């Protein structure tokens, strides 16, 4: 077992970022920030790339790609396209990925017993297994660099990965899983790779989170209850 790598990462001036879930919220805010840095490169991803229209189309520093973290084939295609675009003449051999931010996710909320099998699996597939797939692909690329200059992998977590509240059982399960997995994998990274895996905690505030139920899936009984409450409002 290796100690968790806490060595400060020296970000290159032309760092390449890959961010998942860039359509709204934190992903969009971070994508806009990186896009504003003239020397940085951005791979912005979303299930539906049309939601990335806020980013310019003709900037060679910015690559907008479709990515569904529940489908391994789209992850492989995304990384391959990014390597071809930013790898220069050497393609994947010259492709360096400095920072990966695993942001894609949503919350399944409502009565736990009302959740369907498909809803349960989709929650874990997106929030946990999707994070795992992207992180492992990133580590594979960062580890193979000839210069051994490493990289950073940020897996977004929240208070939901530390303590639990009623009505969000499967969301909590996914975030607790991300916490444990990240802590374990961080200790598997060889010091020679110079790769750091981090959990990044995000507390909700109106500037970064969309409170329009855009990334909230309701279990059937909770959806009915919410509609009945809304119907009773003036």
C-alpha angles and dihedrals in degrees: 000000000000125000115253109272107248097163110129111254114232103222112216117231090244097045119169117222129195115195126182124209097027097157096091146352122011093355092055094044092051093045091053090049095051091044088057091059105091097208100041126092122222132202103190116189139188137157088251110035091198086076088067093068090116087075121076119262101211103047110112089206091063125066119185114200140174112244129171107185091203090064115067092198092062091049092054091046092049094052092044092052091047091050091051092048100044100025095079118207092336094058113196091000091066097035114116123188113193105176133022119187115196100204105140113115148103141204126255104205137181139057108352094218090054094060114109124227090251092051092050094050095043091054093054093039092056105035100034114016091038090055090048094051095050094043093050092049089050092050090050091057097041092048094053097055113123092220093052091219094147129206147225130265116193118193110193116228134164144197084290088073093056105040135009137234130189119270098033103070098139094042089053090047091054094049094045087052092051090050095052095041094050093048091051098045092047087064092052094059112108111232088232090066093058089212120148123199113199138179113224117203118212124194116202120255132158094251097065107021126071109227094191095098088254095138098028121099115196126213112237099256093046092049090054092048092049092050092050090052092049091050090055094054119099 
